[in-house]
Amino acid sequence: MWDFIQDQVLGMKWLNEAIGRGVSLLGLDTASRWGGSVQFFLYDTTKITVLLCVLIFGISYIQSYFPPERSKRILGRFHGIWANIIGALLGTVTPFCSCSSIPLFIGFTSAGLPLGVTFSFLISSPMVDLGSLVLLMSIFGTKVAIVYVIMGLVIAVVGGTLIEKLHMEPYVEAFIRNASSVDMDSPTLTQKERLVYAKDQVVSTFKKVFPYILLGVGIGALIHNWIPESWIIAVLGSRNPLGVVLATVIGVPMYADIFGTIPVAEALLSKGALLGTVLAFMMAVTTLSLPSLIMLRKAVKPKLLGLFIGICTIGIILVGYLFNAIQPILI
């Protein structure tokens, strides 16, 4: 039953077969480069768009129960590493990209929450949201998705705890440290208002994310059908011990959310790239994109920004090598 759910409901293999038949009716051979590219593009774009809309609606509905003021009260009840764990878990019900999470991070910090807790939230939010769990399950399987989320939460908790222990509060910009009276109240919503809010979030997020889905699927189709497998194996396969580091460095300048990186990762894996190398690339793109780092620089000083980048980079690289080591168990 679970295999059916994973393959036919989440993975939508029936859709891939239907699109393949449609492409063949148009006179294109799906075994050829052009036919395979068209099938890959139509299938992945449709599948990811459907999952995107369903997931955003569900997650936004859940998120409506956790406005900033309520999240602040929840986080304020915990102390020590438990506060970091709760901060990281709350990050899983926030929007999908790092840029969307930074305003909430600023609001939590301004409201007086411990800096380490807010950084645990900031790290986990783009890296391990609920959408990533479901989408990774649809592509890589349940075991990979669960281990990915656990490792992402570990990076968030360890990173936030380290920042807390190093007492980095002086490296937060003064306008944030002095804004503890910021009003973060949110009105209580009715069920109808929550549903409308979730619908509006679907429309808003879809408009922002869809161009990246098209770009990601286009790159994935190119990799899947045009780039020789030997090239991918040479650069990102087991022959290159620095493949994880290279994938992480390549991912940092890019800006996309997990919905845009999934088709690229799927194509790389099918061409022989190691699982950990592919996941390191995804983590780097979603967590350390240049636009989000520029936004974060407005809120924190260079020393704290550098520490954040260093913690995330080292954590991502270690997770990548771990996945490479246990890949035979997971796939």
C-alpha positions as CSV (number, residue, x, y, z in Angstrom):
1,M,0.0,0.0,0.0
2,W,2.8,2.4,0.9
3,D,4.6,1.6,-2.3
4,F,1.4,2.5,-4.2
5,I,1.1,5.8,-2.4
6,Q,4.8,6.7,-3.0
7,D,4.8,5.7,-6.6
8,Q,1.3,6.5,-7.9
9,V,0.1,9.2,-5.5
10,L,3.2,11.2,-4.6
11,G,5.4,10.1,-7.5
12,M,2.5,10.2,-10.1
13,K,4.1,7.5,-12.3
14,W,0.7,7.2,-14.0
15,L,1.1,10.8,-15.1
16,N,4.5,10.1,-16.6
17,E,3.1,7.1,-18.5
18,A,0.2,9.2,-19.8
19,I,2.4,12.0,-20.9
20,G,4.7,9.5,-22.6
21,R,1.8,8.2,-24.6
22,G,0.8,11.7,-25.5
23,V,4.3,12.7,-26.6
24,S,4.4,9.5,-28.8
25,L,1.1,10.4,-30.4
26,L,2.7,13.7,-31.4
27,G,5.3,11.8,-33.3
28,L,8.2,12.1,-30.8
29,D,10.1,9.1,-29.7
30,T,10.4,9.3,-25.9
31,A,13.6,7.3,-26.1
32,S,15.2,10.1,-28.2
33,R,16.8,13.2,-26.7
34,W,14.1,15.6,-27.8
35,G,11.2,13.3,-27.0
36,G,12.7,12.4,-23.6
37,S,13.3,16.1,-22.8
38,V,9.7,17.0,-23.7
39,Q,8.3,14.1,-21.6
40,F,10.6,15.0,-18.6
41,F,9.7,18.7,-18.8
42,L,5.9,18.1,-19.0
43,Y,5.8,15.4,-16.4
44,D,8.0,17.2,-13.8
45,T,6.4,20.6,-14.3
46,T,2.9,19.1,-13.8
47,K,3.8,16.9,-10.9
48,I,5.7,19.6,-9.0
49,T,3.0,22.2,-9.6
50,V,0.3,19.9,-8.3
51,L,2.3,19.0,-5.2
52,L,3.2,22.7,-4.8
53,C,-0.4,23.9,-4.7
54,V,-1.6,21.1,-2.4
55,L,1.3,21.4,0.0
56,I,1.2,25.2,0.2
57,F,-2.5,25.1,0.9
58,G,-2.1,22.6,3.7
59,I,1.0,24.2,5.2
60,S,-0.4,27.7,5.0
61,Y,-3.5,26.5,6.8
62,I,-1.3,25.0,9.6
63,Q,0.7,28.2,9.6
64,S,-2.4,30.3,10.2
65,Y,-2.4,28.8,13.7
66,F,1.2,30.0,14.3
67,P,1.3,33.8,13.8
68,P,4.5,35.5,15.1
69,E,3.0,36.4,18.5
70,R,1.8,32.8,19.2
71,S,5.1,31.4,18.0
72,K,6.9,33.8,20.3
73,R,4.9,32.7,23.3
74,I,5.5,29.0,22.5
75,L,9.3,29.6,22.1
76,G,9.3,31.6,25.3
77,R,8.2,28.6,27.4
78,F,11.3,26.6,26.6
79,H,15.0,27.1,27.6
80,G,18.3,25.6,26.6
81,I,18.6,23.1,23.8
82,W,14.8,22.4,24.1
83,A,14.2,25.9,22.9
84,N,16.4,25.4,19.9
85,I,14.6,22.1,19.1
86,I,11.2,23.8,19.2
87,G,12.6,26.7,17.1
88,A,13.8,24.3,14.5
89,L,10.5,22.4,14.5
90,L,8.5,25.7,14.1
91,G,10.7,26.4,11.1
92,T,9.1,23.4,9.3
93,V,5.7,25.2,9.1
94,T,7.0,28.4,7.6
95,P,7.2,29.5,3.9
96,F,9.5,27.7,1.5
97,C,12.4,30.0,0.7
98,S,15.0,31.6,3.0
99,C,14.1,35.1,2.0
100,S,10.6,34.5,3.3
101,S,11.9,33.4,6.6
102,I,14.2,36.3,7.3
103,P,11.4,38.9,8.2
104,L,10.1,36.4,10.8
105,F,13.6,35.9,12.1
106,I,14.0,39.7,12.5
107,G,10.6,39.9,14.2
108,F,11.4,37.1,16.7
109,T,14.8,38.6,17.4
110,S,13.3,42.1,17.9
111,A,10.8,40.6,20.3
112,G,13.5,39.4,22.6
113,L,13.7,35.7,21.8
114,P,17.2,34.2,22.4
115,L,19.4,34.6,19.3
116,G,20.4,31.0,19.2
117,V,16.7,30.0,19.0
118,T,15.9,32.4,16.2
119,F,18.9,31.1,14.2
120,S,17.7,27.5,14.7
121,F,14.4,28.7,13.2
122,L,16.2,30.5,10.4
123,I,18.3,27.5,9.4
124,S,15.5,24.9,9.5
125,S,12.8,27.0,7.8
126,P,14.0,26.8,4.2
127,M,15.9,23.5,4.6
128,V,13.4,21.2,6.1
129,D,9.9,22.5,5.7
130,L,7.0,20.0,5.5
131,G,6.9,20.5,1.7
132,S,10.4,19.2,1.4
133,L,9.5,16.0,3.3
134,V,6.6,15.2,1.0
135,L,8.4,16.1,-2.2
136,L,11.5,14.2,-1.3
137,M,9.4,11.2,-0.5
138,S,7.9,11.4,-4.0
139,I,11.3,11.5,-5.7
140,F,13.9,9.7,-3.5
141,G,11.7,7.5,-1.2
142,T,10.7,7.6,2.4
143,K,14.0,6.7,4.0
144,V,15.9,9.4,2.2
145,A,13.3,12.0,3.0
146,I,13.2,11.2,6.7
147,V,17.0,11.1,7.1
148,Y,17.2,14.4,5.2
149,V,14.8,16.1,7.5
150,I,16.4,14.7,10.6
151,M,19.9,15.9,9.4
152,G,18.5,19.3,8.6
153,L,17.0,19.7,12.0
154,V,20.3,18.6,13.6
155,I,22.2,21.3,11.7
156,A,19.6,23.8,12.8
157,V,19.7,22.8,16.5
158,V,23.5,22.5,16.6
159,G,24.0,25.8,14.7
160,G,21.6,27.7,16.9
161,T,23.1,26.2,20.1
162,L,26.6,27.2,19.0
163,I,25.6,30.8,18.3
164,E,23.9,30.9,21.7
165,K,27.0,29.6,23.5
166,L,29.3,32.1,21.7
167,H,27.1,35.0,22.9
168,M,26.8,36.7,19.5
169,E,24.1,39.2,20.5
170,P,26.4,42.2,20.1
171,Y,26.7,41.4,16.4
172,V,23.0,41.9,15.8
173,E,22.3,45.3,14.3
174,A,21.3,47.9,16.8
175,F,17.9,48.8,15.3
176,I,16.8,45.2,15.8
177,R,18.2,44.9,19.4
178,N,16.5,48.1,20.3
179,A,13.1,47.2,18.8
180,S,11.8,44.9,21.6
181,S,8.5,46.7,21.7
182,V,7.6,45.7,18.1
183,D,3.9,44.8,18.0
184,M,3.6,41.3,16.8
185,D,-0.1,40.7,17.5
186,S,-2.2,38.8,15.0
187,P,-6.0,38.6,15.1
188,T,-7.8,35.3,15.7
189,L,-9.0,33.9,12.4
190,T,-12.2,32.0,11.7
191,Q,-12.2,28.8,9.7
192,K,-13.3,30.6,6.6
193,E,-10.6,33.2,7.0
194,R,-8.0,30.4,7.4
195,L,-9.1,28.8,4.2
196,V,-9.0,32.1,2.4
197,Y,-5.6,32.8,3.8
198,A,-4.4,29.4,2.6
199,K,-5.8,30.0,-0.9
200,D,-4.2,33.4,-1.1
201,Q,-0.8,31.9,-0.1
202,V,-1.2,29.3,-2.8
203,V,-1.7,32.1,-5.4
204,S,1.0,34.3,-4.1
205,T,3.6,31.6,-3.7
206,F,2.8,30.0,-7.0
207,K,3.4,33.3,-8.8
208,K,6.8,33.7,-7.1
209,V,7.9,30.0,-7.4
210,F,6.6,28.9,-10.8
211,P,9.4,30.6,-12.8
212,Y,12.0,28.7,-10.7
213,I,10.1,25.5,-11.3
214,L,10.3,26.0,-15.1
215,L,13.9,26.9,-14.8
216,G,14.7,23.9,-12.6
217,V,12.8,21.5,-14.7
218,G,14.4,22.9,-17.9
219,I,17.9,22.3,-16.4
220,G,16.8,18.9,-15.2
221,A,15.6,17.9,-18.7
222,L,18.9,19.1,-20.2
223,I,21.0,17.1,-17.7
224,H,18.7,14.1,-18.0
225,N,18.8,13.8,-21.8
226,W,21.7,15.8,-23.2
227,I,24.7,15.6,-20.8
228,P,26.7,12.4,-21.0
229,E,26.5,10.2,-17.9
230,S,30.3,9.9,-17.8
231,W,30.6,13.7,-17.2
232,I,28.3,13.7,-14.2
233,I,30.0,10.6,-12.7
234,A,33.4,12.2,-13.2
235,V,32.4,15.4,-11.4
236,L,29.8,14.4,-8.8
237,G,30.3,10.6,-8.6
238,S,32.4,8.5,-6.4
239,R,35.5,9.1,-8.4
240,N,35.7,12.7,-7.1
241,P,36.1,12.8,-3.3
242,L,35.5,16.6,-3.4
243,G,32.2,16.3,-5.2
244,V,30.2,17.2,-2.0
245,V,32.3,20.4,-1.5
246,L,32.0,21.3,-5.2
247,A,28.2,20.8,-5.2
248,T,27.8,23.0,-2.0
249,V,29.9,25.8,-3.5
250,I,28.0,25.7,-6.8
251,G,24.7,25.8,-4.9
252,V,25.4,29.0,-2.8
253,P,25.2,31.6,-5.6
254,M,21.9,30.2,-6.9
255,Y,18.4,31.3,-5.7
256,A,15.6,28.8,-5.7
257,D,13.4,26.9,-3.3
258,I,13.2,23.1,-3.0
259,F,10.6,22.9,-5.7
260,G,13.1,24.4,-8.2
261,T,16.0,22.3,-7.1
262,I,14.2,18.9,-7.0
263,P,14.1,18.3,-10.8
264,V,17.8,19.2,-11.1
265,A,18.7,16.8,-8.2
266,E,16.5,14.1,-9.7
267,A,18.3,14.4,-13.1
268,L,21.8,14.4,-11.5
269,L,21.0,11.3,-9.4
270,S,19.7,9.4,-12.4
271,K,22.9,10.3,-14.3
272,G,25.2,8.8,-11.6
273,A,25.8,11.6,-9.1
274,L,26.0,10.4,-5.5
275,L,23.0,10.9,-3.3
276,G,24.8,13.0,-0.6
277,T,26.4,15.2,-3.3
278,V,22.9,15.9,-4.8
279,L,21.4,16.6,-1.4
280,A,24.3,18.9,-0.4
281,F,23.6,20.9,-3.6
282,M,19.9,21.2,-2.6
283,M,20.6,22.3,0.9
284,A,23.1,24.9,-0.2
285,V,20.7,26.4,-2.8
286,T,17.8,26.6,-0.4
287,T,19.7,27.7,2.7
288,L,22.6,29.9,1.6
289,S,21.3,31.7,-1.5
290,L,23.0,35.1,-2.1
291,P,19.7,37.1,-2.0
292,S,18.9,35.7,1.4
293,L,22.4,36.4,2.7
294,I,22.2,40.0,1.5
295,M,18.9,40.4,3.3
296,L,20.4,38.8,6.5
297,R,23.3,41.2,6.3
298,K,20.9,44.1,6.9
299,A,20.0,42.5,10.3
300,V,23.4,41.1,11.5
301,K,27.0,42.2,11.4
302,P,29.6,40.5,9.2
303,K,31.1,38.4,12.0
304,L,27.7,36.8,12.9
305,L,26.8,36.4,9.2
306,G,30.2,34.7,8.6
307,L,29.5,32.3,11.5
308,F,26.1,31.5,10.1
309,I,27.5,30.8,6.7
310,G,30.3,28.7,8.2
311,I,28.0,26.6,10.4
312,C,25.6,25.9,7.5
313,T,28.4,25.1,5.0
314,I,30.2,22.7,7.3
315,G,26.9,21.1,8.3
316,I,25.8,20.6,4.7
317,I,29.1,19.1,3.7
318,L,29.2,16.7,6.6
319,V,25.6,15.6,5.8
320,G,26.5,15.2,2.2
321,Y,29.4,12.8,3.0
322,L,27.2,11.0,5.5
323,F,24.5,10.4,2.8
324,N,27.2,9.2,0.4
325,A,28.4,6.7,3.0
326,I,24.9,5.2,3.7
327,Q,23.5,5.5,0.1
328,P,23.5,1.7,-0.4
329,I,21.2,1.4,2.7
330,L,18.8,4.1,1.6
331,I,18.5,3.3,-2.1
